[in-house]
Amino acid sequence: MVVKRRNWILWQNRGIVLKKRVAYIGVFTALALIFSYIETMIPIPIAIPGIKIGLANLIIVLALYKLKIGEAIILSVVRVLLVGTLFGSMFSVIYSLAGALLSLLIMYLLKKTETFSVVGVSMAGGVFHNVGQLIVAGIVLESTSVIYYFPFLLLSGVVAGIVIGIVSNEVIKRLQKI
Amino acid sequence: MKKNDFILLGIILVVAVLSLGLYTHFAQKDTGMVVITVDGDVFGTYSLKKEQTIKINDSNELSIRGGLADMMEADCPDQICVKHKAISKNKESIICLPNKVVVEINGGEEAELDSVAK
């Protein structure tokens, strides 16, 4: 009897926890979408294709540190698909996806080693986001001349990553446990 | 920012600078075109970028590899063209006089002077 009741309570709690997590992931996704949208409105004076501040990555880094990794992956993929459908072309989705997933993978691995701060992780994330896009571009275009963009994208990735990292760090410090 | 962050930043910057240097160094060689003339008539024009072996009129064989054009074989008695070093820079040439074959580079990197006599 007591066991049955206890199990029932545990299940109820689990349900509540799941609902809570789904709600949080939903909020994160919405935020990522908004940030991406804001970014489409900011013109960047530099002419290199794919160069951007990556505001949505702020949300991704937050998710990496505050949510479970599986949830962060889902968030990333959904974000890319939605943003691609709403604000971009289907064609750009594959570049974004490659960049986002590679970036997330590297960030996750670096975070696990626990030798880098949020800023460092975000910096690497920014770099590898661009690297991923470059690799896909090279494959799709069947050309190695995309390598020309490599140094510039490395640098912009680093700068964007550091900025996002600093902001993320401050937010993470102030967020309560999810 | 932890110390390791700076190390990572340093590594990334080094890679960026290196790749920039590598690119500017290798990019030049690739833009040249190899123009082969036989007896004054243009036999063919080939890109330095593309690896290929070209048979010229059964008498000479030119190979383009790694951005360099080199005469591999010739049936001329002196073999000067074969012994000539591989060319890649603008206006450099390999000439096989007996067979009247001229291999010249157009475009691409400018060659430095071999020496200047005063």
Interface residues (C-beta under 8 A of the other chain):
Chain A: T115 F116 S117 V119 G120 M123 A124 V127 I147 Y148 F150 P151 L154 L155 V158 I162
Chain B: M1 K2 N4 D5 L8 L9 I12 L13 V15 A16 V17 S19 L20 Y23 A27
